[in-house]
Amino acid sequence: MKLKHSKKLAGIGAIAAVGLTAACGTAQPEVAAEPARGSVVSVVPVADLAADEVSTRLQTAGIDAAQVRFGVSAQRVVYRTIGTNGEPTTASQLVAFPKNEQSDLGVVSWLHGTTVYRGDVASMKEQSTDRMVALLFAATGQAVSAPDYLGLGEGPGPHPYGHPEATVSAALDGLRAAKEVAGSHGRTFDERVRISGFSQGGPAAMMVGRALQEGADPAFSLGGLAPIAGPFHLSRFEADAAADKIEKASLYLAYFVTAWDRMYGLYDSPGQAFREPYAAQVDVLFDGDHKTQEIAAALPPAAKDVFTEQFLGQVRNPTGVLQERLRPLDTTCDWRPEVPVHVFHASGDRDVSITHAEHCQRQLVAHGAEQQLTDVGAVDHNGSVRAAVPQVALEFSR
C-alpha cells in the first residue's frame, strides 16, 4: 500500500513540476493548431465545358438553357468541417466557376435534396440533376458552392439526414472552402450569398440563410432565398409517410428513422420499429453505399408493410425525443429574412405536398417578411426542380 501511495504522490509531484517549469518560462514543445474549418483538403477538376456544352447538358436533363452565357469549370473540393457533436471531420462539394473575365463573383449556395447513395451527389455524378443546377448558375456568371453534406460524396461515415446544425455547418464551411479555391484562381466573392435548395435542401436553405443573417460568418451576408419543394412541416411529412399518403413512403420513412435512431436513439433494437425481415436489413441498406434502386427493390413501397403498427402510431403522433427533434424542422421559415423569399413548389408533387410551401408562407407572413409562392404546375417532385431552377437563376443573376 505504501508503495502504491508513493507512486501516486510522485505522479502528482511530476505534474506540479511540469506546471512550475512552464510557469518559469522554459520552452515547451509547440502544439500544432487545429486546421481551420472550411480550409481546403483537396481539389480535383471534374468538368471544363464551353457554353454550348453546358447548354447541351442542361437540355438533355430537361432544364431550360436559355440563360447560359459562359462556359463552366467545376471541381470536387474536400474541406474541413465538423460533425454532429462538433468533432473535426471532412466533407466534399462541387465548386463551379464561370469561364469569364470577371474577378469578383456573386455566389450561390445550392443545397440538394434527399440522397441515399453517396455517389449520387453533384461532386461525384456527372449527370446528376444537382450538377446540372450548379452548371446553370455558374453559366449565368456566378460561383457555386454545392455541398454534398456530411457522409455523402467523399465525406466519411453515414449521412446525418435532417440534422439541423450539421446541415448548416457543412454549408457554411463549404462556402469558406469555395472562397479559398476562388482565391487560388485570383478571384473573389461578393459577400452576398444567394441560397436555393430542393426538397431536403428547401428547409436547409432557410436554415443557412438564417445563420448568415444572424452573423455566422462576417465574410458573408444573406443575398437571396429561393427554396424549392421543401418539406417545411417535417412532422406532418413523416406522419403522412407513416399513413402511406405520399409516394415512396417506406423509403423516405426508413431513411429518416434509421438516420435519426443513429443520432437520437429512437428505439432499442430495429425490431421495435421494423417488421421482419426488414429489421435485419435496414441499417445495411441505408449505409450510404446502396443505390436508391437497390433499396426500393428491397423494401415494399407501403410503410405499413415495413414498420410495426405501434411505431407508425408514434410517428403519426410524436412525443418525447422525436417531437423535440422535429420541432426545429417545422419552423425553418419561422423568422423574418431581410431579403425577399421566393418559394417554389408544384401542385402536382405527390412526394412533398404543396401544403408545405403554404406552411412556410404562413410563417413568413406572420413575421412580416417579403415573400412569394409560385406554383410551377402539374409536374412531379423531381420535375419541380427542373421547372423552378431557371426562374431562380434569372432572379439570382439580376
N, C-alpha and C positions, 0 to 999 in steps of 0.2 A: 504493500500500500504506500509506503514511504517513497519507494522508487517511482511509482506512477505519479505521485504528488509532485515530486521534484521535477519530473519531466514536464509536467503541466506548467509549473512555475517558470521553468526555463523557457518554455514556449512563449509565455506571456512577456517575460523579460526580453526575449528576442524581438517580439513585435514592438515593444516600447522602444527598444534600441533603434530599430528601423525608423520609427517616428521621430526620435530625437536626432538621428543623423540627418534626416530630411529637413528637420527644423533648423539645423545648424548650417544648411546650405550646401551640403555635399551633393555633387551632381548625381542625378538619378537617370536611369535609362528612359528615353523618350517613349511615350506611348503613342502609337500611330492614331491619328484622328479617324473617326468613322467616316467613310466616304459619304458625300452629301447626297441627300435624297434628290432624285431627278438627274443625277450625274450619269453619263453615258458609259455603258459597259462595252457595247459592240455596235457596229453599223454594217449592214450587208445590203448592197443595192439589189432591188428586186424588179425595178421597171425603169425604162428610159424610152419614152414614147413621144413621137411627133403628134401634133394636134390632130391630124387626120386619123392616126392610130387610136387616139383616145376616143374620138367620135365613133369609130367603128366598134370599139369595145362597148361603149355605152349603148349604142343602137342594138347590138346583139343581146345585151342584157335587158332590153326593153325600157331604157331610160332616155328621155329626150336629150339630145346632144346639141341643141341649138345654141347654147351659151358657151360652147368650147371656143376659147381664144388662143390658148397656148398648149404646147406640149407639156409633159409632166415627167419629172424624175421622182422615184419613190425608193425608200429604204426601210428595211426591217431593223428597228432600233431596240436593243435590250438596255434597260436602265434600272437604276436602283430605286427601290421604294420600300414600303413597309407592309407587313402582313396584318391580319385581323387583330393581333394582340400587340401591334406596334413593333414587332421584331423585324430586323432587316431582311429583305428579300429582293428579288428582281422580277421585272415584268417586261413584256415586249409590246411593240406597237408598230403601226405603219406611219411613217412620216413622209409627206408628199409636198413637193415644191413645184411652182410653175416654172417653165423654162422661158423666162423673160429677163429683162434687164433691170427690173425693179429691185432695189436693195432693201427697202423697208416694206415688209409684207403684213397684210392683215392675216389673222389666223383663225381657223375653225377647229373646234374640238368636236369630233364625231364619235358618238357612243353607240355601240352596236346592240343588237337585240339578243334574245336567248340563244345561246350556242352551247351545245353539249360536247362537241368534239373539238379538241384543242387545235386541230389542223384546219378548221373551217373559218378562222378569223382573217381579217384583212391583211395582216402581215405575212400570212402563210399561204393563203389560197388565191391564186391568180384570178380566178373567175368569181370570187365571192362578191355578193352584192355590196358588201361594205367596202371592198376595194374599189368597186365601180363608183360608189358615192364619193370616196376620197379623191379619185381621179377627176370627177366632175368639179368638185370645189376647187381643186388645185388648177384645173384648166381655166377657171374664171379669173385666176390671178392671185389666189390666196394660198398660204401654207396650211397644211392639215396635220393635226395630231389625232390619230385614230387608235386609242389604246385597246389592247386585247383584254384588259382587266387581269386580275391575278389568276394564275392557274390555267390560262389558255395561251395559245401560241407557244412561246418558249419559256413561259413562266412555270416554275416548279409547283408541284402539289395539285390538289383539286381546286376547282374554281369555287370561291365562297359566294355562290349565287345569291344575289339580293342583299349582300352585306353593305349597309349604307356608308360606313366610314371607309371601308376598303375600296368601294367604288369611287369615292371622291378622291382619296389619296392617290390611287393609281392614275386617275385622270389628271390631277394637278401635277404629279411628278412626271407624267407623260408630256405635259406642256413644257415643263422645265427642260426635259431632255430634248424635245424638238427645238427649243430655242438654242440649246447648246450646239445641236447639229447645224442649225441655220448659221450660227456664228462661225463655225468652221468653214462655211462657204462664203463668208463675208457678207451675210445678210442678217437683218434684224427683224424683230416683230413689233408691230403696233401693239400696244398694251391691251387693246380692247378685244376680248375673245368672244367670238360668236359660237354658240353651242347648240348643237342639234343631236338628236338620237332617236332611234327607232325601237319600239316595243320596250324591252327592259331598259333600253337607252333613253326612253322618254322621261321616266322619273329620275334616271341618272342625270340627265341634262339639267333638270330643275335643281337637283341637289348640288351639282357642281356650280351652277350659276349662283346659287345662294351663298356657297362658300366663297366664291370670288367677290360677290358684292359685300360680304362681311369682312373682306380683307385678308383672306387666307394666304395670299401671296401679293406683296406690294408691287411686284413686277407686272401683274396682270389685273385687268378690271373686266367687268361684265359688259359685253358689247351687243349681245342679242341672244334671244332664246326662241327655238322653234322645235319643240318635241313632236314626235310622230307616233301615233298609235300606241301610246303608253298605257300600261295598267296602273293608273294613278290611284286606284282604290284597291290595293292588293288584297286586303282581307275579303273583299267582295269577289275578286278574281279567283282566289283559291277556293272560296265557298262554292262558286259556280262550277269550278273544276270538280269539286267533291260531289256535286249534284249532276255531273255529266251534262252541263248546259253549254259547254264550249267545245270546239274542235280540239282533238288531240288531248283530251282531258287527262288521261292516265299518264301520258309522257310529261306534260307540264307539272302535274302534281307530284309525280315520283321524283322528278329532278329537284323541285322545291323542297320536298320532305327530306330526301337524303342529304342535301346540302345543309339544310337548317338543323338536322339532327347532328351532323358533324360539328356545327358551330355552337348550337344551343342545347342539345340534348333533348329531343322531343320524345324519345322512347328509350326503354332499357334494352330492348332487342328488336330487330326488324319484324319479328313475328307479331309484335303488338300492333304494328301498323299495316303490314302487308300479308296478304294471303299466300299460302304455298301454291306453286313452287317459287313465287316471286320474292319472298322474303330472303331466300338464299342467293338471289341473283342481283338485287338492285344495287348494292354497293359496288359491285364489279361493273355493272352496266353503266353507271354514272361516275366512272373514274376519270373521264376526260379523254380516254383512248378508244372509245367506241363511237362509231358514227351514228347519226340520227337514224338512218335506215336500219341499222342493226338493232338499236333499242326499240324502234317501232315494231320490228318483226318479232321481238322477244316478249313484248307486252301487249295484252288486249287493249283496244282503244278506250274502253269504258273504265272509269275509275272504280266502279262498283265491283268489277271483276278482279281488280288488282289489290285493293285495300280492304281491310276489315270494316264492317259497318260501324263499329264503335269508334274507330279512328276517324272515319269520314264524318261522323257526327261531331267530333271535336274540331275538325277543320271548319265545318259549317257554322259552328258556334264556339269560336276560340275563347279560351280563358288562359290564365296563368302566363307562362313564359311566351307561348305562341301569340297571345293577344298583345302582350307588351312589345314584342319584337315586330309585330305587324304595324303597330301604330305609326312609327315614323314613315313607313312606306304608304300610308293612307293620307299623308299630309305633306307630300313633297311640293304641292302647289299652294300651301297654306302660308303665304308670305307676300310681300309687295316688291316685286322686281322694279328696279329703276329704269328698265328698258321695256319696250313693248314685247309681249309674249304672243307668238302666233302658234297655236296648237292645231295640228293636222290629224285627221282621223278619217276613217271610211265607214259609211253606213253599211257597207257590205261585209265588214270584218266580222267573222264568226269565231275568231280566236280571242280577240280583245274587243268587247263591245264598245261602241261609240259613247255609251254612258260613262265610260271612264274619262273621256275628254270633257264631257259635261260636268263631271265631278271636279276636275281640275279647274274648269272655267268658273264654277261657282265659288271655289276657294279664292281664286284670283280676284273676282268681282267683290267679294266680301272685304278685301283689303284695298279696294280702290285701284287695282293695277290696270294698266292699259293692256288689253288682251283682245284676241280674235280667235275664233274657232272656224276652221274651214273643213267641210266635208268633201273629200276627194272622190266620193261616189260609190258605185256598186262594185267595188273591187274587193278582193280578199285581203287578208292580213299582210302578206308579202307584197301584194300589188299596191298597197297603200304607200309603201316607202318609195316605190318606183314612180308613183304619181306625184308624191309630195316633194321629193328632193329637188327637182328642177325649180319649183317655186321657192323653196328655201334658198337655193343657190342664188337665185335672182335677187332676193331680198338681202342676203348677206353680202353680195358684191356691190351693192349700191353705196 
